[in-house]
Amino acid sequence: MTVFKPRLLPAVAAKRTHGDTVKTTVELPGELWRAAKIRAMDERADLRTVLIRALEQYLGQTPAARTGSEDR
């Protein structure tokens, strides 16, 4: 049995750095998605920002701790 190992093309690999973002897809329960979307609208933010804040809080990280580049 052959194991598939995906690899990045050189042009794509060259673009990825420590500070880059990654696009992903997740399936959320409808009520959770709606609550997050409403929270985002209430805060005049986008859903992405609300999800980033929630994940940072869950992981115990601040934006400065996550990237490590703000103090430089």
DSSP file (Angstrom, degrees, kcal/mol; ACC not computed):
  #  RESIDUE AA STRUCTURE BP1 BP2  ACC     N-H-->O    O-->H-N    N-H-->O    O-->H-N    TCO  KAPPA ALPHA  PHI   PSI    X-CA   Y-CA   Z-CA
    1    1 A M              0   0    0      0, 0.0     2,-0.4     0, 0.0     0, 0.0   0.000 360.0 360.0 360.0 129.4    0.0    0.0    0.0
    2    2 A T        -     0   0    0      1,-0.0     2,-0.5     2,-0.0     0, 0.0  -0.715 360.0-139.8 -89.3 134.1    1.4    3.4   -1.0
    3    3 A V        -     0   0    0     -2,-0.4     2,-0.5     2,-0.0    -1,-0.0  -0.825  16.4-132.7 -94.7 127.0    1.1    6.2    1.5
    4    4 A F        -     0   0    0     -2,-0.5    -1,-0.0     1,-0.0    -2,-0.0  -0.676  21.3-172.1 -80.9 124.6    0.2    9.6   -0.1
    5    5 A K        -     0   0    0     -2,-0.5     2,-0.1     2,-0.0    -2,-0.0  -0.930  14.7-146.0-117.5 105.4    2.4   12.4    1.1
    6    6 A P        -     0   0    0      0, 0.0     2,-0.4     0, 0.0    -2,-0.0  -0.392  18.3-168.6 -67.4 147.2    1.2   15.8   -0.1
    7    7 A R        -     0   0    0     -2,-0.1     2,-0.2     0, 0.0    -2,-0.0  -0.985  19.8-116.9-136.8 150.1    3.9   18.3   -0.8
    8    8 A L        -     0   0    0     -2,-0.4     0, 0.0     1,-0.1     0, 0.0  -0.578  30.2-113.9 -83.4 144.6    3.8   22.0   -1.5
    9    9 A L    >>  -     0   0    0     -2,-0.2     4,-2.9     1,-0.1     3,-0.5  -0.490  34.0-110.1 -69.3 149.7    4.9   23.4   -4.8
   10   10 A P  H 3> S+     0   0    0      0, 0.0     4,-2.0     0, 0.0     5,-0.1   0.852 118.2  52.2 -53.0 -39.0    8.1   25.5   -4.4
   11   11 A A  H 3> S+     0   0    0      2,-0.2     4,-0.8     1,-0.2    -3,-0.0   0.884 113.9  43.1 -66.3 -37.9    6.2   28.8   -5.1
   12   12 A V  H X> S+     0   0    0     -3,-0.5     4,-1.0     2,-0.2     3,-0.7   0.917 112.7  52.0 -73.2 -43.7    3.6   28.0   -2.5
   13   13 A A  H 3< S+     0   0    0     -4,-2.9     3,-0.5     1,-0.2    -2,-0.2   0.862 105.6  56.0 -61.2 -36.1    6.1   26.8    0.1
   14   14 A A  H 3< S+     0   0    0     -4,-2.0    -1,-0.2    -5,-0.3    -2,-0.2   0.796 103.6  55.0 -67.8 -27.8    8.1   30.0   -0.4
   15   15 A K  H << S+     0   0    0     -4,-0.8     2,-0.4    -3,-0.7    -1,-0.2   0.756  87.5  92.7 -77.3 -24.8    5.1   32.1    0.5
   16   16 A R     <  +     0   0    0     -4,-1.0     2,-0.3    -3,-0.5    -4,-0.0  -0.573  50.7 162.4 -79.6 125.1    4.4   30.4    3.9
   17   17 A T    >   -     0   0    0     -2,-0.4     3,-1.4     4,-0.1    -2,-0.0  -0.801  54.2 -91.9-130.3 175.2    6.0   32.0    6.9
   18   18 A H  T 3  S+     0   0    0     -2,-0.3    -2,-0.0     1,-0.3    -1,-0.0   0.836 123.0  48.0 -57.8 -35.7    5.5   31.9   10.6
   19   19 A G  T 3  S+     0   0    0      2,-0.0    -1,-0.3    50,-0.0    -3,-0.0   0.436  86.3 114.7 -90.0   0.5    3.1   34.8   10.6
   20   20 A D    <   -     0   0    0     -3,-1.4     2,-0.2     1,-0.1    -4,-0.1  -0.235  62.4-122.8 -69.4 159.3    0.9   33.7    7.7
   21   21 A T        -     0   0    0      2,-0.0     2,-0.4     0, 0.0    -1,-0.1  -0.599  16.3-141.4 -95.8 163.8   -2.7   32.8    8.1
   22   22 A V        -     0   0    0     -2,-0.2     2,-0.4     2,-0.0     0, 0.0  -0.990   8.7-138.3-127.4 134.4   -4.3   29.4    7.2
   23   23 A K        +     0   0    0     -2,-0.4     2,-0.3     2,-0.0    -2,-0.0  -0.782  32.5 166.0 -93.4 134.5   -7.7   29.0    5.7
   24   24 A T        -     0   0    0     -2,-0.4     2,-0.4     2,-0.0    -2,-0.0  -0.929  29.8-133.4-143.0 165.6   -9.8   26.2    7.0
   25   25 A T        +     0   0    0     -2,-0.3     2,-0.3     2,-0.0    -2,-0.0  -0.986  23.6 177.4-123.7 132.4  -13.4   24.9    7.0
   26   26 A V        -     0   0    0     -2,-0.4     2,-0.6     2,-0.0    -2,-0.0  -0.969  26.3-130.9-131.3 149.9  -15.2   23.7   10.1
   27   27 A E        -     0   0    0     -2,-0.3    -2,-0.0     0, 0.0     3,-0.0  -0.900  30.4-175.1-100.4 124.8  -18.7   22.4   10.6
   28   28 A L        -     0   0    0     -2,-0.6     2,-0.1     2,-0.0    -2,-0.0  -0.857  34.8 -97.1-116.4 150.5  -20.4   24.1   13.5
   29   29 A P     >  -     0   0    0      0, 0.0     4,-2.4     0, 0.0     3,-0.3  -0.444  39.7-120.0 -60.4 141.0  -23.8   23.5   15.1
   30   30 A G  H  > S+     0   0    0      1,-0.2     4,-2.6     2,-0.2     5,-0.2   0.866 111.0  51.1 -54.8 -42.6  -26.3   26.0   13.6
   31   31 A E  H  > S+     0   0    0      2,-0.2     4,-2.4     1,-0.2    -1,-0.2   0.884 110.4  49.2 -65.5 -38.2  -27.1   27.6   17.0
   32   32 A L  H  > S+     0   0    0     -3,-0.3     4,-2.4     2,-0.2    -2,-0.2   0.919 111.8  48.8 -66.3 -43.5  -23.5   28.1   17.8
   33   33 A W  H  X S+     0   0    0     -4,-2.4     4,-2.6     2,-0.2    -2,-0.2   0.927 112.1  48.8 -61.1 -45.0  -22.8   29.7   14.4
   34   34 A R  H  X S+     0   0    0     -4,-2.6     4,-2.7    -5,-0.2    -2,-0.2   0.919 111.2  49.4 -62.2 -43.7  -25.8   32.0   14.8
   35   35 A A  H  X S+     0   0    0     -4,-2.4     4,-2.3     1,-0.2    -1,-0.2   0.908 113.2  46.7 -62.3 -42.1  -24.7   33.1   18.3
   36   36 A A  H  X S+     0   0    0     -4,-2.4     4,-2.3     2,-0.2    -1,-0.2   0.897 112.3  50.3 -66.7 -40.1  -21.2   33.8   17.1
   37   37 A K  H  X S+     0   0    0     -4,-2.6     4,-2.3     2,-0.2    -2,-0.2   0.909 111.4  48.0 -64.8 -42.3  -22.5   35.7   14.1
   38   38 A I  H  X S+     0   0    0     -4,-2.7     4,-2.7     2,-0.2    -2,-0.2   0.916 110.9  51.5 -64.2 -42.9  -24.8   37.8   16.3
   39   39 A R  H  X S+     0   0    0     -4,-2.3     4,-1.9     1,-0.2    -2,-0.2   0.908 109.4  50.9 -59.8 -42.1  -21.9   38.5   18.7
   40   40 A A  H  <>S+     0   0    0     -4,-2.3     5,-3.1     1,-0.2     4,-0.2   0.923 111.2  47.1 -62.0 -44.5  -19.8   39.6   15.8
   41   41 A M  H ><5S+     0   0    0     -4,-2.3     3,-1.2     1,-0.2    -2,-0.2   0.903 110.2  53.1 -64.9 -40.4  -22.4   42.0   14.5
   42   42 A D  H 3<5S+     0   0    0     -4,-2.7    -1,-0.2     1,-0.3    -2,-0.2   0.856 113.3  43.7 -61.5 -35.0  -23.0   43.4   18.0
   43   43 A E  T 3<5S-     0   0    0     -4,-1.9    -1,-0.3    -5,-0.2    -2,-0.2   0.362 112.3-120.6 -90.4   4.4  -19.3   44.1   18.3
   44   44 A R  T < 5S+     0   0    0     -3,-1.2     2,-0.2    -4,-0.2    -3,-0.2   0.903  76.2 118.5  53.4  44.0  -19.1   45.5   14.8
   45   45 A A      < -     0   0    0     -5,-3.1    -1,-0.2    -6,-0.1     2,-0.2  -0.751  67.3-103.3-125.9 173.0  -16.6   42.8   13.9
   46   46 A D     >  -     0   0    0     -2,-0.2     4,-1.7    -3,-0.1     3,-0.3  -0.609  33.4-108.8 -96.1 165.4  -16.5   40.0   11.5
   47   47 A L  H  > S+     0   0    0      1,-0.2     4,-2.6    -2,-0.2     5,-0.2   0.854 117.4  60.9 -61.0 -35.9  -17.0   36.3   12.4
   48   48 A R  H  > S+     0   0    0      1,-0.2     4,-2.5     2,-0.2    -1,-0.2   0.920 104.1  48.8 -56.9 -46.0  -13.3   35.6   11.8
   49   49 A T  H  > S+     0   0    0     -3,-0.3     4,-2.5     2,-0.2    -1,-0.2   0.907 111.1  49.5 -62.5 -43.3  -12.3   38.1   14.5
   50   50 A V  H  X S+     0   0    0     -4,-1.7     4,-2.4     1,-0.2    -1,-0.2   0.915 112.5  47.8 -62.9 -43.0  -14.7   36.6   17.0
   51   51 A L  H  X S+     0   0    0     -4,-2.6     4,-2.5     2,-0.2    -2,-0.2   0.889 111.0  50.6 -66.8 -38.9  -13.5   33.1   16.3
   52   52 A I  H  X S+     0   0    0     -4,-2.5     4,-2.7    -5,-0.2     5,-0.2   0.944 111.8  47.9 -62.8 -47.2   -9.8   34.2   16.6
   53   53 A R  H  X S+     0   0    0     -4,-2.5     4,-2.3     1,-0.2    -2,-0.2   0.912 112.5  49.4 -59.0 -43.2  -10.5   35.9   19.9
   54   54 A A  H  X S+     0   0    0     -4,-2.4     4,-2.6     1,-0.2    -1,-0.2   0.913 112.6  46.6 -64.3 -43.5  -12.4   32.8   21.2
   55   55 A L  H  X S+     0   0    0     -4,-2.5     4,-2.5     2,-0.2    -1,-0.2   0.894 111.5  51.6 -67.1 -39.1   -9.6   30.4   20.2
   56   56 A E  H  X>S+     0   0    0     -4,-2.7     5,-3.1     2,-0.2     4,-0.7   0.918 112.6  45.9 -62.3 -42.3   -7.0   32.7   21.7
   57   57 A Q  H ><5S+     0   0    0     -4,-2.3     3,-0.8     3,-0.2    -2,-0.2   0.931 112.7  50.2 -65.3 -44.8   -8.9   32.8   25.0
   58   58 A Y  H 3<5S+     0   0    0     -4,-2.6    -2,-0.2     1,-0.3    -1,-0.2   0.883 115.5  42.7 -59.6 -40.7   -9.4   29.0   24.9
   59   59 A L  H 3<5S-     0   0    0     -4,-2.5    -1,-0.3    -5,-0.2    -2,-0.2   0.500 112.8-119.1 -86.3  -4.5   -5.7   28.4   24.3
   60   60 A G  T <<5 +     0   0    0     -3,-0.8     2,-0.4    -4,-0.7    -3,-0.2   0.830  68.6 133.4  72.1  32.1   -4.7   31.0   26.8
   61   61 A Q      < -     0   0    0     -5,-3.1    -1,-0.3    -6,-0.2    -2,-0.1  -0.886  45.2-151.3-117.7 146.8   -2.9   33.1   24.3
   62   62 A T     >  -     0   0    0     -2,-0.4     4,-2.4    -3,-0.1     5,-0.2  -0.714  37.9-105.0-101.7 163.0   -2.9   36.8   23.6
   63   63 A P  H  > S+     0   0    0      0, 0.0     4,-1.9     0, 0.0     5,-0.3   0.891 122.9  50.5 -55.9 -38.9   -2.2   38.2   20.1
   64   64 A A  H  > S+     0   0    0      1,-0.2     4,-2.5     2,-0.2     6,-0.3   0.899 111.9  46.8 -66.4 -40.1    1.3   39.2   21.2
   65   65 A A  H  4 S+     0   0    0      1,-0.2    -1,-0.2     2,-0.2    -4,-0.0   0.836 109.8  55.6 -69.4 -31.8    2.1   35.8   22.7
   66   66 A R  H  < S+     0   0    0     -4,-2.4    -2,-0.2     1,-0.1    -1,-0.2   0.927 123.5  21.0 -68.6 -45.1    0.8   34.1   19.6
   67   67 A T  H  < S-     0   0    0     -4,-1.9    -2,-0.2    -5,-0.2    -3,-0.2   0.796  81.8-153.4 -96.5 -31.3    3.0   35.9   17.1
   68   68 A G  S  < S+     0   0    0     -4,-2.5    -3,-0.1    -5,-0.3    -4,-0.1   0.601  70.1  97.5  70.3  10.3    5.9   37.0   19.3
   69   69 A S    >   +     0   0    0     -5,-0.1     3,-0.9     1,-0.1    -5,-0.1   0.541  54.3  81.5-109.1  -8.2    6.6   39.9   17.0
   70   70 A E  T 3  S+     0   0    0     -6,-0.3    -1,-0.1     1,-0.2    -6,-0.1   0.779  90.0  54.0 -71.0 -25.8    4.8   42.8   18.6
   71   71 A D  T 3         0   0    0      1,-0.2    -1,-0.2    -7,-0.2    -2,-0.1   0.542 360.0 360.0 -84.6  -6.4    7.6   43.5   21.1
   72   72 A R    <         0   0    0     -3,-0.9    -1,-0.2    -4,-0.0    -2,-0.1   0.466 360.0 360.0 -87.6 360.0   10.3   43.8   18.5
